[in-house]
């Protein structure tokens, strides 16, 4: 009575107990990526305001003047929201991958599990790639030797594990390509219907993202 089991949430110990729970977690990774502070809005806005055809006349932080000036402080919205949401998405992918490797695969079987992991790795790759575009130097500047992003490949489920040095730009791209290679190999060529082809990753999604990276940085 003093320690009731929550009826509206699922503890991490039981998150991989059923195929439905595993499927729900895989789908939720897309929701994290499409959050309004990441691909659902601000990431696209910050990319646009850094274009050559945009002039910030008001010096207003609401219109991302700090991003336009490329002078973003740690307290800026671009860091406190977009950066945080990016790493929240990465961590959710990592936690999901860890959970599938430790328990989920035994529940849904190897074939289905590898597809779920491929989706998570594609989302992780896209998030790392996107953060590189805003918070690191181009690969061509120093041939990838400049500081990139903190590269974290294991999930954080407790406090005290967030202090991680930045890896080089080259190391981040190497991981992005490794994740996309895995996704291309293990995702289906097509999903069950047009809606899933639009909302869930498949093999061609990974191929397209790899081509995008080669075009921009090659």
Buried (B, 14 or more C-beta within 10 A) or exposed (E): EEEEEEEEEBEEEEBBBBEEBBEEBBEEBBEBBEBEBBBBBBBEBBEEBBEEEEEBEEEEEEBBBBBBEEEBEEEBBBBEBBBEBBBBBBBBBBBBBBBBEEBBBEBBEEEBBBBBBBBBBBBBBBBBBBBBBBBBBEBEEEEBEBBBBBBBBEBBEEEEEEEEEBBBBBBBBBBBBEBBBBBBEBBBEEBEEEEEBEEBBBBBBBBEBBEEBEEEBE
